[in-house]
């Protein structure tokens, strides 16, 4: 990632962010931040290029004991992403307990039926049905914007899902519509050039 981003920044491109899944044991291990700090230094990686992903379920279960570890990791400059958001029985107020979060990844369960019974408005834009998960996404987006949190929609498999979410205001997407999981060598080839994907 250090090599890729050095090349990208030299060309005026945005640096990439590497996402790393964290498990429960790491969130309660007070030595984990030291491991992360050592790896950042060893590989010359800017901490802001690292996003540690914590699942909503893990965050809810481990916040009380994991908070000191999270605080120590934040002090390093790494960022946090809350994965599978909307899957469990959490509320938006749960984010205040977790602290500063840079990104929320909407769970696939919210996305699956987002385009069901969607209709086009007078401008040809695909709009979700009233009372659908579109209302949930709209509420989450409003909350996120006020706090400077980025929203990512996971599990995008159909162009209609992408279109509805785009018009709701989501700007980052993940799913088979864009690409399947790639072997390391193929992912490396995509990391250096700027790739622009156009969906008609």
Backbone as a ProteinNet text record, in pm:
[ID]
protein_1_A
[PRIMARY]
XXXXXXXXXXXXXXXXXXXXXXXXXXXXXXXXXXXXXXXXXXXXXXXXXXXXXXXXXXXXXXXXXXXXXXXXXXXXXXXXXXXXXXXXXXXXXXXXXXXXXXXXXXXXXXXXXXXXXXXXXXXXXXXXXXXXXXXXXXXXXXXXXXXXXXXXXXXXXXXXXXXXXXXXXXXXXXXXXXXXXXXXXXXXXXXXXXXXXXXX
[TERTIARY]
81.9	0	86.4	199.8	289.5	343	382.7	436.6	328.8	209	99.8	66.4	50.3	6.1	113	238.9	346.4	336.5	311.8	298.4	173	64.1	-61.7	-53.4	2.3	12.9	103.2	210	300.9	229.3	122.7	46.9	-76.1	-90.5	-204.3	-331.7	-321.2	-438.7	-460.5	-583.3	-615.2	-548.6	-498.1	-440	-547.2	-509.6	-599.8	-603.2	-711.4	-724	-733.1	-657.4	-664.9	-753.4	-852.3	-943.8	-899.4	-896.2	-852	-960.1	-1009	-1110.8	-1047.9	-1114.8	-1069.4	-1164	-1108.3	-1189.6	-1199.8	-1290.5	-1318.5	-1195	-1113.3	-995.7	-900.4	-889.9	-801.5	-853.8	-985.6	-1044.4	-1029.5	-1002.6	-985.1	-839.1	-750.8	-608.4	-536.8	-493	-427.1	-292.5	-239.1	-113.7	-131.2	-256.7	-282.7	-239.7	-265.2	-219.3	-69.2	8.1	153.7	193.4	120.6	146.9	117.9	5.2	-32	70.3	111.6	210	341.7	385.3	510.8	501.5	387.2	369.3	362.6	296.9	290	429.9	509.2	645.8	732.6	723	807.5	782.9	655.6	622.7	605.8	625.1	617	479.2	376.9	238.4	181.4	124.8	55.9	-66.1	-84.4	-198.4	-333.7	-344.5	-473.1	-511.1	-416.1	-445.9	-502.7	-514.2	-560.2	-698.2	-791.7	-926.7	-950.2	-967.6	-995.2	-1145.5	-1188.6	-1331.1	-1374.7	-1480.5	-1539.7	-1685.6	-1731	-1870.9	-1960.8	-2083	-2178.9	-2199	-2209.7	-2232.1	-2115.8	-1992.8	-1875.2	-1869.5	-1900.5	-1896.7	-1994.2	-2114.4	-2215.6	-2173.8	-2113.5	-2079.3	-1953	-1860.4	-1727.5	-1691.7	-1780.5	-1746.9	-1697.2	-1763.5	-1717.5	-1573	-1534.4	-1399.2	-1301.6	-1352.5	-1264.8	-1231.4	-1301.1	-1281.6	-1136.9	-1063.6	-923.7	-838.8	-862.7	-788.9	-825.2	-954.7	-998.1	-938.3	-933.9	-876.1	-728.2	-657.9	-515.1	-492.8	-579.6	-567.5	-598.3	-699.7	-732.3	-615	-545.3	-432.7	-320.6	-316.5	-216.7	-251.3	-380.8	-424.2	-495.5	-512.2	-588	-736.9	-814.8	-957.1	-1038.5	-1168.4	-1255.7	-1375.5	-1411.9	-1532	-1621.7	-1750.4	-1847	-1915.6	-1884.4	-1931.6	-2068.4	-2141.8	-2273.2	-2370.8	-2361.7	-2447.3	-2593.4	-2679.9	-2822.9	-2863.6	-2766.8	-2797.5	-2853.9	-2797	-2837.1	-2945.6	-2957.3	-3060.9	-3005.8	-2907.1	-2845.5	-2927.5	-2890.3	-2949.2	-2835.2	-2869	-2764.4	-2694.2	-2762.2	-2698.8	-2581.8	-2578.5	-2468.1	-2335.1	-2338.5	-2215.6	-2148.7	-2225.9	-2167.5	-2082	-2121.6	-2043.8	-1914.2	-1921	-1802.2	-1701.3	-1749.8	-1660.4	-1651.5	-1540.8	-1524.6	-1516.9	-1611.6	-1614.7	-1607.2	-1522.2	-1506.5	-1602.1	-1649.1	-1725	-1828.2	-1945	-2047.9	-2072.2	-2071.5	-2099.5	-2238.2	-2331.5	-2468.6	-2473	-2541.9	-2550.7	-2628.8	-2592.4	-2657.1	-2808.2	-2851.8	-2993.9	-3075	-3013.4	-3080.9	-3086.3	-2982.9	-2969.1	-3054.5	-3073.7	-3133.8	-3263.5	-3355.1	-3486.5	-3504.1	-3392.6	-3400.4	-3468.4	-3455.3	-3514.7	-3649.5	-3698	-3825.7	-3938.9	-4021.2	-4134.3	-4091.3	-3964.7	-3918	-3981.9	-4003	-4064.1	-3978.2	-3996.7	-3920.2	-4000.3	-3930.3	-3996.8	-4001.8	-4047.1	-4064.4	-3933.2	-3820.9	-3689.6	-3623.2	-3694.9	-3641.1	-3554.9	-3550.3	-3468.8	-3546.7	-3478.4	-3541.4	-3547.9	-3669.8	-3691.8	-3747.8	-3704	-3755.9	-3900.4	-3968.6	-4107.2	-4113.6	-4214.4	-4232.9	-4254	-4191.6	-4203.4	-4109.7	-4022.9	-3929	-3798.2	-3698.1	-3566.3	-3501.4	-3556.4	-3505.2	-3517.8	-3623.8	-3640.6	-3532.8	-3495.2	-3389.5	-3256.8	-3226.5	-3102.1	-3098.8	-3211.7	-3218.8	-3190.1	-3243.8	-3220.6	-3074	-3015.3	-2874.3	-2784.6	-2816.9	-2738.5	-2742.7	-2861.1	-2873	-2788	-2792.8	-2710.8	-2562.5	-2523	-2382.1	-2329.2	-2407.9	-2362.8	-2334.6	-2419.3	-2401.1	-2274.5	-2222.8	-2103.7	-1982.6	-1995.8	-1882.8	-1844.3	-1941.8	-1916.8	-1947.7	-1859.2	-1879.7	-1968.8	-2057.2	-2145	-2103.9	-2093	-2065.8	-2181.8	-2236.7	-2343.1	-2280.2	-2301.3	-2245.9	-2346.9	-2295.3	-2381.4	-2458.6	-2402.4	-2470.2	-2452.9	-2564.3	-2559.7	-2640.4	-2728.5	-2815.4	-2799.3	-2802.5	-2791.7	-2899.8	-3019.1	-3128.5	-3096.8	-3032	-2992.4	-2894.7	-2796.7	-2696.6	-2762.7	-2857.3	-2922.2	-3004.2	-3082.9	-3165.7	-3077.4	-2974.7	-2887.7	-2809.4	-2769.1	-2697	-2784.7	-2910.6	-2999.4	-3040.9	-3029.8	-3053.7	-2936.7	-2820.2	-2704.2	-2584.3	-2593.6	-2477.2	-2375.9	-2248.6	-2145.5	-2042.3	-2038.9	-1942.9	-2017.6	-1972.9	-2045.5	-1948.5	-2000.7	-1921.8	-2014.5	-1969.7	-2053.4	-2017.1	-2082	-2052.2	-2086.7	-2171.4	-2201.3	-2075.1	-1982.6	-1861.4	-1743.4	-1730.5	-1622.4	-1640	-1590.3	-1584.6	-1455.6	-1445.9	-1318.2	-1206.1	-1091.8	-982.5	-861.1	-784.9	-655.5	-564.7	-467.7	-380.4	-312.4	-268	-195.9	-285.3	-414.8	-507.3	-543.8	-561.2	-592.5	-476.9	-355.6	-238.9	-237.8	-277.8	-280.8	-381.9	-489.9	-591.8	-556	-460.3	-432	-357.6	-276.3	-193.4	-266.1	-326.4	-397.7	-531.8	-578.3	-712	-811.9	-905	-1006.2	-1141	-1199.9	-1329.3	-1433	-1535.6	-1638.7	-1763.5	-1813.8	-1933.5	-2045.7	-2158.4	-2275.6	-2383.4	-2434.9	-2542	-2678.3
-119.8	0	126.3	121.5	237.7	265	158.6	173.2	222.9	163.5	204.8	352	392.8	529.3	632.5	595.6	686.5	716	610.3	627.5	706.9	680.4	749.4	897.7	928.2	1067.1	1145.8	1081.5	1147.4	1185.9	1109.8	1138.6	1224.1	1267.7	1351.2	1274.3	1141.7	1058.5	1044.6	1011.2	991.3	864	866.1	743.4	639.9	514.9	405.6	383.6	322.8	283.6	132.5	72	-72.3	-97.9	-187	-223.5	-354.4	-355.2	-473.4	-510.7	-633.6	-679.9	-707.5	-660.6	-685.7	-784	-874.4	-970.3	-924.7	-987.6	-946.1	-947.3	-1051.8	-1065	-946.3	-893.1	-779.7	-653.1	-639.2	-517.6	-509.5	-621.2	-620.4	-643.7	-652	-675.9	-541.1	-502.4	-372.8	-366.6	-480.6	-481.5	-467.7	-477.7	-472.4	-339.4	-223.8	-97.8	-92.6	-153	-154.5	-236.2	-345	-427.3	-346.9	-277.5	-195.9	-85.3	-18.4	89.8	39.1	-78.7	-135.5	-168.8	-222.5	-257.4	-132.3	-27.9	96.8	153.6	151.9	204.8	118.4	-12.9	-104.6	-91.9	-78.4	-74.7	67.1	166.4	304.6	345	298.9	325.2	441.1	537.8	647.6	590.2	617.4	560.6	593.1	708.3	746.6	658.4	577.8	485.9	353.3	339.3	213.6	232.7	147.9	148.1	14.2	16.2	-105.5	-128.3	-243.9	-274.5	-352.8	-303.6	-368.8	-395.6	-518.6	-548.6	-484.2	-453.7	-394.1	-483.1	-613	-706.5	-703.5	-703.2	-698.2	-567.7	-457.1	-326.7	-321.7	-376.1	-373.7	-458.2	-573.3	-667.6	-627.9	-557.3	-538.4	-394.2	-300.5	-160.3	-135	-181.8	-148.6	-189.1	-311	-358.9	-315.1	-290.9	-257.6	-111	-24.2	119.4	164.9	121.3	165.4	128.8	10.6	-30.4	57.4	85.8	171.1	310.2	363.4	495.5	497.7	392.1	384.6	374.5	298.9	286.5	419.9	489.4	620.4	716.7	708.6	800.2	777.7	657.3	630	699.9	730.3	795.4	704.2	574.9	485.3	519.1	479.4	509.3	382.4	402	289.7	287.9	166.9	143.3	46.9	80.2	-7.8	-90.6	-219.6	-309.2	-368.2	-410.3	-476.2	-387.3	-257.4	-166.2	-183.2	-195.9	-215.2	-360.4	-449.9	-593.4	-631.5	-576.5	-613.1	-523.5	-523.1	-445.6	-315.2	-260.9	-138.6	-17.5	95.8	222.7	317.4	431.1	526.2	581.7	580.7	631.4	543.7	416.6	327.8	384.5	465.8	522	616.3	679.5	770.2	693.9	569.9	488	441.4	411.6	364.1	476.2	597.8	710.4	746.7	803	853.4	738.7	736.9	638.6	714.3	670.3	738.1	686.4	562.1	498.5	402	399.2	299.8	219.4	87.7	1.5	-59.8	-16.1	-64.8	-214.4	-286.2	-430.2	-465.8	-578.6	-625	-644.1	-673.5	-694.7	-568	-451.2	-325.2	-301.2	-345.8	-319.7	-413.4	-536.7	-641	-597.5	-537.6	-502.6	-353.4	-279.4	-134	-88.9	-170.6	-132.6	-200.6	-280.5	-348.9	-246.6	-255.3	-164.4	-19.2	2.6	139.1	192.8	322.4	385.6	504.1	544.4	657.7	786.9	892	1020.9	1092.8	1218.1	1292.7	1320	1304.2	1325.7	1194	1083.4	953.8	888.2	945.2	889.1	780.1	669.4	557	585.5	587.8	622.1	501.2	481.6	367.8	390	281	287.6	351.2	435.4	495.4	385.9	402.5	303.6	185.9	190	80	106.7	22.1	42.2	171.6	231.6	361.3	466	458.3	552.1	531.8	405.5	374.2	431.4	409	460	612.2	676.3	822.5	875.9	808.3	850.9	833.3	720.2	695	797.3	829	926.8	1063.7	1103.7	1232.3	1238.5	1132.2	1122.3	1129.4	1053.3	1045.1	1179.3	1247.8	1376.2	1476.6	1479.8	1576.7	1549.9	1428.1	1390.9	1362.5	1388.3	1367.9	1223.3	1132.8	989.1	946.4	869.4	816.1	692.3	680.6	564.6	478.5	347.6	250.3	151.4	126.4	26.9	-104.6	-209.2	-341.1	-426.9	-526.6	-627.8	-580.8	-484.7	-436.5	-540.3	-594.8	-697.3	-660	-563.3	-525.5	-376.7	-337.8	-195.7	-110.5	-168.1	-91.8	-54.6	-145	-114.5	1.9	-6.5	99.9	232.7	232.4	355.5	418.5	337.2	389.8	449.5	376	422.2	546.4	552.2	669.9	794.2	782.8	898.5	932.3	836.1	866.5	944.8	934.8	1009.7	927.2	794.3	708.2	726.2	735.2	760	648.4	556.3	446.5	314.2	219.1	93.7	-23.8	-140.6	-263.7	-378.3	-463.2	-576.7	-636.9	-747.4	-821.9	-744.3	-642.5	-561.7	-496.7	-463.5	-393	-487.1	-586.7	-684.1	-798.3	-912.9	-1027.8	-1020	-1093.3	-1099	-1141.3	-1073.9	-1095.2	-1157.6	-1238.8	-1285.1	-1165.2	-1181.9	-1070.7	-1005.4	-1086.6	-1028.7	-940.7	-977.9	-896	-768.2	-778.9	-660.5	-560.6	-612.2	-525.2	-446.6	-508.8	-440.3	-326.1	-341.1	-236.8	-124.5	-150.2	-54	69.2	54.2	166.4	261.1	213.3	308.2	346.1	464.6	507.2	432.5	360.9	286.1	359.1	390.6	458	361.7	331.7	238.3	316.3	296.7	364	263.1	289	203.8	282.2	223.2	289.1	250.8
0	0	0	69.4	70.8	-68.9	-138.2	-274	-369.8	-360.7	-448.8	-429.3	-304.1	-277.8	-307.8	-291.9	-331.3	-480.4	-560	-704.6	-739.1	-671.3	-699.8	-664.2	-548.2	-504.9	-599.1	-649	-742.4	-871.6	-905.5	-1027.9	-999.2	-875.3	-840.6	-814.5	-796.5	-770.3	-620	-583	-442.5	-390.3	-267.7	-210.7	-183.2	-191.2	-158.2	-7.4	37.5	177.9	184.9	273.2	293	414.4	395.6	502.4	566.4	699	773.7	874.7	865.3	959.1	1095.6	1200.5	1336.8	1405	1480.9	1555.5	1700.6	1773.9	1911.1	1999.3	1985	2070.8	2054.9	1934.6	1911.9	1979.3	1983.8	2039.6	2191.7	2255.1	2401.1	2441.4	2342.2	2367.3	2373.6	2491.3	2507.4	2436.4	2395.2	2322	2172.1	2125.6	1981.7	1918.3	1981.9	1921.3	1899.1	1989.5	1971.9	1849.4	1825.4	1706.4	1580.7	1580.5	1464.5	1441.5	1548.2	1536.2	1477.8	1523.6	1474	1325.7	1283	1141.8	1053.3	1101.3	1024.7	1003.4	1108	1099.4	1009.3	1026.2	949.7	799.5	758.8	616.7	562.7	646.3	600	552.7	622.1	582.5	664.2	595.4	662.1	734.1	863	936.6	875.1	809.4	750.3	632.1	583.7	473.5	523.3	654	713	775.3	737.6	793.2	861.8	991.7	1067	1070.2	1020.5	1013.4	1137.2	1198.8	1315	1281.5	1297.7	1268	1372	1331.2	1423.7	1546.2	1523	1633.3	1732	1678.5	1763.8	1841.5	1774.8	1841.1	1956.7	1936.2	2040.6	2160.3	2133.2	2239.9	2316	2247.4	2304.1	2337.3	2316.5	2341.7	2483.1	2589.1	2724.4	2751.6	2709.2	2734.9	2627.1	2507.7	2396.7	2384.5	2457.8	2442.2	2460.5	2565.2	2578.1	2456.5	2400.7	2281.8	2163.7	2146.6	2036.6	2048.9	2169.1	2190	2154	2191.8	2160.4	2009.5	1942.2	1796.7	1728.7	1778.5	1721.7	1734.9	1847	1868.8	1768.3	1709	1605.4	1474.4	1455.7	1332.4	1235.4	1273	1185.6	1199.4	1100.8	1100.5	1123	1152.5	1180.7	1087.3	1046.5	966.5	1042.2	1051.9	1118.2	1010.6	1008.2	903.2	939.3	835.8	852.9	929.2	908.9	984.7	942.9	1043	1016.7	1025.9	1045.9	1052.9	1189.2	1294.1	1429.8	1484.2	1615.7	1681.7	1738.3	1673	1722.1	1682	1737.6	1697.4	1664.9	1603.8	1568.8	1692.2	1807	1928.2	1971.6	1922.8	1955	1905.6	1799.9	1745.3	1844.4	1928.2	2026.5	2127.7	2157.1	2249.3	2184.9	2055.4	1985.7	1968.1	1955.8	1935.7	1789.4	1751.8	1616.1	1515.4	1422.3	1315.1	1183.2	1092.8	964.5	858.8	876.7	769.3	825.5	763.3	791.6	664.9	677.4	562.7	581.2	497.2	506.9	480.1	566.1	549.3	423.1	363.5	241.1	259.5	382	405.5	378.6	395.7	366.1	216	147.6	4.2	-81.3	-36	-119.1	-186.7	-112.2	-166.2	-188.2	-193.8	-204.5	-334.2	-440.2	-568.6	-593.9	-496.8	-513.4	-519.1	-622.2	-643.4	-661.4	-696.3	-721.9	-850.6	-854.5	-971.4	-1015.9	-1140.4	-1193.1	-1177.3	-1136.2	-1122.1	-1255.9	-1253.9	-1379.9	-1450.5	-1377.8	-1438.7	-1480.9	-1464.5	-1503.7	-1398.9	-1278.4	-1172.1	-1099.2	-1069.5	-1001.1	-851.6	-798	-658.6	-583.1	-456.7	-379.6	-338.9	-311.8	-266.9	-127.8	-105.7	25.7	130.2	246.1	351.6	336.6	236.8	212.6	286.6	259	319.8	272.9	168.4	124.1	232.1	312.7	423.5	529	551.8	648.5	599.9	472.2	414.6	421.6	391.5	394.5	534.7	637	775.4	814.5	775.4	806.9	737	611.6	536.3	603.4	649.5	716.3	841.5	920.1	1041	1005.2	902.5	864.9	813.9	732.3	677.5	787.8	889.3	997.3	1076.7	1068.2	1145.3	1057.2	928.6	838.5	820.1	831.2	816.4	673.5	613.4	479	484.7	385.7	376.1	256.8	280.7	174.4	170.7	53.2	37.3	-7.2	72.2	41.6	-33.7	-104.4	-165.4	-286.9	-361.9	-482.2	-592.9	-639.8	-743.9	-867.3	-855.5	-966.4	-997.1	-1125.6	-1161.3	-1096.7	-1077	-1016.6	-871.2	-799.2	-661.3	-659.9	-747.1	-757.9	-792	-885	-928.1	-816.3	-745.7	-637.3	-527.5	-486.9	-378.8	-419.9	-544.1	-592.3	-581.2	-620.3	-614.4	-472.1	-380.7	-239.5	-179.7	-244.1	-197.5	-157.7	-174	-146.4	-258.7	-223.8	-325.2	-336.7	-239.7	-244.9	-239.9	-323.1	-338.9	-342	-303.4	-302.6	-340.6	-431.4	-467.1	-601.2	-632.6	-754.4	-881	-871.2	-989.5	-1043.9	-956.6	-996.8	-1019	-933.8	-950.8	-851.5	-889.3	-799.3	-718.2	-608.5	-536.7	-631.8	-620.3	-714.8	-647.8	-724.2	-673.1	-649.7	-562.9	-524.5	-644.9	-742	-855.2	-941	-954.1	-1032.4	-958.2	-827.4	-747.7	-753	-752.4	-760	-889.7	-999.9	-1128.9	-1129.2	-1052.6	-1046.8	-950.4	-863.2	-756.7	-806.1	-910.7	-953.8	-1049.1	-1159.3	-1245.3	-1186.2	-1220.1	-1181.3	-1268.2	-1205	-1277.5	-1264	-1375.8	-1375.8	-1432.5	-1353.5	-1395.3	-1430.7	-1550.6	-1595.4	-1612.4	-1549.1	-1563.6	-1636.5	-1742.1	-1817.3	-1764.1
[MASK]
++++++++++++++++++++++++++++++++++++++++++++++++++++++++++++++++++++++++++++++++++++++++++++++++++++++++++++++++++++++++++++++++++++++++++++++++++++++++++++++++++++++++++++++++++++++++++++++++++++++++

